[in-house]
Amino acid sequence: MKNVLVAGGAGFIGANLCRSLLEKGCKVTVIDNFSTGKAENLQGLPLDIIDADICYADLTSLQADTVVNLACPASPPAYQKIPVETLMAGSLGVKNLLDLSLRNGSRFLQASTSEVYGEPLVHPQNESYRGNVSSVGPRSMYDESKRFAEALIMAYIKQYRVNAGIVRIFNTYGPFMRPDDGRVVSNFLTQALSGRPLSVYGNGSQTRSFCFVSDLVEGLVKMLESDAAGPVNLGNPTENTVLELAQIIGNICGVEVKLRYDPLPGDDPTRRCPDISLAKQLLNWEPHICLEEGLKQTKSWFASLI
């Protein structure tokens, strides 16, 4: 990984990954159109930035021995505002980056998502589970973008022998999240820090498995350094309800938790938890940061913004 191209490097996970790669002595180039990523996330870092959309950028002159694709809106409010662009990122954008990898003989890594499992009928979810996903629902632009991207990558592996891998990322949190991200950790922290009630969708019994971003980045790097194709789940197998998360965040922020109940959004999964047996076997990876410790670090990040 001497020369790494990070698509979507100005986003939450991308900004953390770029820092890790630079610490390892890599030369890093970021391509991002800043539709959801922020230039200030990369401020002061010794890397090159290409302000462009991966769907339409001319990448023919770029040289990279490693390509990481994180370029796609990941929060529901973001991708629901730009559904067509989200679908294009998972199709035209992925093809453009795969063609770059094919020309350069690069290792290619796709950030896919646990959303490919939809409202799971299997628990916890392992990589052989084919999912329960709506192709026309309110989250379909994101889910189907990622599902198509996985199929396209597997086709490039089989037809062109591209050295590619796929990771399915479960709920991740930590520094460089946007306050308006719209997902539960950012919602709860910004609300608790500003003295507002915490917005609980549904009755709060739905579960998530929260992985701190430094653990996730370690898994991404290990996948890059391997020759595994995947898909491989990356996430924390410890499961918490939304109400449990609300109480933990209230304790960390030192506030009395007040809740506001809102309707559950359409197609919002009620359970989500990864089986990471394959990541342990192939990558010798598992998360180590407990939820309370990760939330303390994330709280400090949000407190600096509010």
N, C-alpha and C positions, 0 to 999 in steps of 0.2 A: 504494500500500500504506500508507494512512494508519491504518487500523483493521483489525488482523489477528487473526483467531481461529485459534489453533493447537490442534487436537485431539490429545491425546497429548503435550502440550508438556513434561510432566515426565519423559519418557523420554530416552534417550541422544541420539538425533538431535534431538528436540524441544528439549532444554535448550540445545543448541548453536545451533539455528535461532533460538530466542527471543533469545539474546544478540546474534546478528547483526542481527535485525530492530530491536531496541532501539537498537543503535548507528547504524542508519539513520534513527532518529527516529520509528519507527512506534509507535503505541499497540497494545499486545499484550494479548490476553486468552487464557488457557489454560483448556481444559476437559479434565479428566483424572479418572479414577476411582481412580488410583494402584494399580491391580492389579499393574503392573510398574514404572511410573514412580515417582520419589521426590520428595516435596515439597522436600527439602533441595537438590535440583538447581536449584531456582528461588529459593532463599533469598536475600533481599536485592535481588532484581530488581524494578524499578518496573513491575509488571504486575498484572493482575487474574486471579484463579484461581477457576474454577467446579469444585467437587468433584462430578462427576456422570458417569454413563455415557452416552456419545453415543447409545446405542440407545434410551434412554428419557427423556433430558433434554428438558424443554420449552424449545425454542430460539426460540419465536415472538417474544419481545420483544428478542432480541439483534440488534444492528446491526453488520455487518462488511462492508467492501468487499473483503476477501480472506479465504478460508478454506483452511487447510492441514490435511489429514487424515493424521496419523501415528499414530492411535489404534488400535493392534493389537499384541498380544504378538508379538515378532519372533524370539525364541530358541526352539529346539525344546523344551527343558525347560519353558519358560513356557507355550507354546501347547498342549503336549500335556497339561498339567495341567487346562486349561480349554478343551477342544475346542469345546463348544457356544457359550461366550461368544466365542471367536475367530471362529466362523462368523457369529454375530450381528453382531459388529463390522463385518464386511465386507459385510453385507447391510442390516439395519435401521439400523445406525449410519451407514453411507454414505448411505443414503436420507435420514435425518434431516438430515445436513449438506448434502446436495444441495438439499433443500427450503428450507433456510435461504438457500443461495446463490441459488436461484430467486427467493425473495421479495425479497432485497436487491439482486439484480443483481450478485452478487459474482463475482470470479474464484475458482475452486475448483481446488485441487491435491490429487491423490491420490498418496500414497506407495504404489506397488505394489512388486513385488519380482522379482528374477531367478528366484525359485522358480517362477514361471509357466512357465519353460522346462523344469522338471523335470530328469530325467537327459538332457541334451541330445544329440541326434544330429547337430547342426550346431555347428561350432566355428570362430571365436567366434560368440556368439549375437547376431543382429541382431533388430530389432523385428518383422520379417515372419515370423520362425520361430514356429510355433504350439505348439511344446513337446512333451514326452514325459512326461506327468504322470499319476499314479495318483489316481483320485478316492476310493479306499478305503484307501490306504496309511497309514503312521504319520505322515506329514506332510500328509495331505490336508486336515485342518481349516484349516491355514494357506494352502496352495496354492490350494484351491478358494475360500476366502474372498476372496483377492486376485483370482482369475480372475473370480468373480462381480462383484466391485466394479468391475472394468474394464468388464464388459459393461453393468452398470447405468449407469455414467457415460456410456458411448457412447450409450445409449438416451436419457438426459437431454439430451445434446448434440443428437441428431437430432430428438427429439420436442419439447423445450422450448427449444432453443437456449441452454442454459446454457453459460456461458464456463468450460469446464473443461479441465484438462490432467492427464495421467497420466505419472508417471516410474516406471521400473523400476530399483530400487536394488539394486546388487550389494554384496558384502561390504564393510562399512564399520566402521571402528574409530577409537578416540580417547577423549579425556576424557569422563567421565560414563557410560562403560560400567559395568555392574554386574559385580563380581567373580564372581558366580554366574551370569553370562549364559549360560554353557554352550557358547559358540562358541569357535573355536580360538584366537583372539588373547587373549581374556580367560583362557581355560584355561591357555595356555602362560605368560602373564605372571604370573598368581597362583601357579602352581606353581614357576616359576623363582625368583621373589622369596622364596618360603617354603622353598626348598631341596628341593622334591619332584621326582620324575621327571615328565617331560612325557607326558601321555596322548595317544598317537597311535592313531587309529582306522583299522583296516585296516593296510596296509603303508606308509602315508605318501606314496604316489606320487600321490594325488589332488591336484588343483590348485585354487587359489582366486586371485582377483584382488582385492587389498586396497586400498581407497580411504580416505584419511584424511578425517576428518569435516569439517574446514574446507573441503576441496575439494568434498565432497558438498553442503554447505550453500550454497556459491557456486552450484552447479548448480541447487539448489532455488530460490534467489532469482531466478536468470536465467529459469527456467521460469515463475515467478510473474509476472515482468515482461513475458513474451511473451504472445502469443495462441495459442501452439501447443497442439494437443490431444494429440498423441502417439499412442501411448506412445513415450517417449524413454528409452533406457538411460542411467543415470548410474552410472559405476564406473570403476575403473582397469584399462586393458587390459593391464597388465603382469601376467604369470602366474607364480605360484610354487607349488612343491609344498609340502605340509605339512612334510616333512622339511627343506626349505630354510628355511621359516619358523622351525622349531625351532632351527636353528643360528644364525640371525640374532638371535633373542631371547636365546639363550644368550650370544652375544657382547655384546649390549647390556647384559645383566644381570651380566656378568662371572662366569658360572658354567659349569662343565663340564656339557654336556648329557647327561642320562640319560633314556632313553626307556622308557615302558611301553606295550606294544602291547595294544590292546583290539579286540574285534570291530567291524567297520564297521556303524553303525546302518542300519536298513532305509531304502531310497530316498534314501540320502545320495548326492548327485551326485559323480561321479568327476572331472568337469572343469567349470569355470565361468569364463568370460571374456567380457566384453562387447565388442561392436562399438559404438564410440561415434561412428561417422561422422555419425549424425543429430544428436547433441548438438553436435558441432563445427559442423555446417552451420546448424542452427536457432538455437542459443544461443551460438555462439562459445565453447564451454566444453570444457575438458579438465583433468584433474587435474595438479597440479604438485608435490605433496609426495611425495618418494620414500619407500619403505617404511622404510628405516632411520631417517630423520628423524621420520616419524610414530610409529614404535614407541618412539623415545626419549621423545617427549612423552607417549605413552600409558603408558609405564613410570613416568614421574614421577607420573602421576595414580594409578595403582594402588599405587605405593609409599607415597603419602600415606594410603591406606586400610588398608593391612596393618599 
